[in-house]
Amino acid sequence: MCLRFSLIVLLDVIASMVLVGCSANGPVVPPQAPVSEIALQPDLHALYLDLAAAGGSVFRLDPETSVIRIYVFRGGRAPWFGHNHVLSAPRFTGYVYLPRAGSTDARFDLEFRLDELELDRPEVRLPMGEAFATELTSSDIERTRAHMLGDENLQAQRYPFVRVHSLQIVGEAPKFATRVRFELHGQQREMWLPLHVEGMPKQLLVSGSLVLRQTDFGIQPYSALGGSLAVQDEVLVEFRLSGTQIQRAP
């Protein structure tokens, strides 16, 4: 028992040194985001107001009544020394357009900033059960956040936005399949997502989930101690988005 306890303490200390050591020489300021990352993105509010004026229904998604959860799982050769993490997106911008007939011309957009994500809130972790039962200190959370968003991982200063844009929507309420373009870390990938949609016509409730591989977007998952401590490449995203119809101007 004493040997195992000593080994756990030693690994925790070394892991902390690895994480802190990345910033031991002062903060590294990544290059500024390319112009295409921020300045050339469309004004979603203006875009969807134009769609509302042209007919059909436009819904603005509400962060206050919506939930976006991102689950990052421990891995490596000694996963029991690591922790699972859950991130939340308390702020985002999102719109959905539904034409008068059918889903052929329907579309949606959603975007949020990586540096606004909340990490490992106790009230979110506790209901998740044993896999998320470890109580993390504020220093643990801040250290993980700094590493996760830093230059060695998500590079949130250089690539601040996550964006999802629909390319094709098929199906009928309440079940739809949509082909989306997902933008993360300056990379874009296309994928199909199943969606469950209800609450129309005045309200909208969209739920679904997807799995992302970090390496598909040029992100190197965290690894330390020769791979003994690591996070898995696959990240699970679950969402439940609530929206209210925008009234067209007379």
Number of C-alpha atoms within 10 A of each C-alpha: 6 7 8 9 9 11 12 14 13 12 16 15 11 14 19 14 12 15 16 15 11 16 13 10 8 8 10 10 11 13 11 10 16 12 9 9 15 12 10 9 9 9 9 16 13 10 11 23 18 13 18 21 14 11 13 14 23 28 24 21 25 18 17 11 12 19 17 19 20 19 16 19 19 20 21 19 12 12 17 13 17 19 20 19 21 21 20 20 20 18 18 19 16 24 23 22 22 20 17 11 9 13 17 12 14 21 20 23 19 17 18 18 18 21 18 15 19 16 19 25 16 15 8 14 21 15 10 11 9 9 13 19 14 15 13 15 11 11 9 12 16 13 14 18 17 18 19 17 18 21 18 14 17 24 22 22 18 18 24 21 20 19 19 20 18 20 17 17 22 16 14 12 14 13 13 15 15 20 16 22 19 19 18 22 20 18 14 15 13 14 13 15 16 17 19 15 19 15 14 14 11 13 15 19 18 19 17 14 15 14 13 15 14 18 11 14 17 14 17 14 18 19 17 14 13 9 14 18 22 22 23 17 18 16 15 15 18 16 18 16 21 23 23 20 19 16 13 15 7 4
